Amino acid sequence: MSSPGDQDVYEAVLATVRAGRPAALATIVSTRGSTPRKAGSRMLVDPETGLVGTVGGGCGEAEVIEAAHEVIEDGVPRLVKVDLTEDLLGWSPAVCGGIMNIFVERVCPSGEHT
């Protein structure tokens, strides 16, 4: 499944590997209810160059970015559950009402394995 902007993510992954620096790739693997992005959407988190792509923005994306930095450090993939059904009276008015499961894995430079 391909989403708009996927080509940019693929190119960024390739550039990161060629540059020899680790990064993390986040992929939405499932959704339930209303979510800003659907399964197959991807985001690359590169500590040196920033983000390419999106998994939805807001605090949910911030959780994924935090997990991505942990994955880059320890090499252990994670499944991040982003719950967008939180209290409507909370600080963010952008509650969609759904849940996304996002797989975050380390992208290794050439020759490096985790």
RABEL-V956415 format. One record per backbone hydrogen bond with DSSP energy under -1.0 kcal/mol. CO is the residue of the C=O (numbers start at 1). NH is the residue of the N-H. Records with the same first field share a line. If there is no record, write none. Layout:
CO=NH + NH
//
This chain:
3=6
5=9
6=10
7=11
8=12
9=13
10=14
11=15
12=16
13=17
14=18
15=19
16=21
17=20 + 110
23=107
24=45
25=105
26=43
27=103
28=40
30=101
32=99
38=41
41=28
42=54
43=26
44=52
45=24
46=50
50=46
52=44
57=61
58=62
59=63
60=64
61=65
62=66
63=67
64=68
65=69
66=70
67=71
68=72
69=73
70=74
71=75
78=104
80=102
82=100
84=97
87=90
98=84
99=32
100=82
101=29 + 30
102=80
103=27
104=78
105=25
107=23
109=112
//
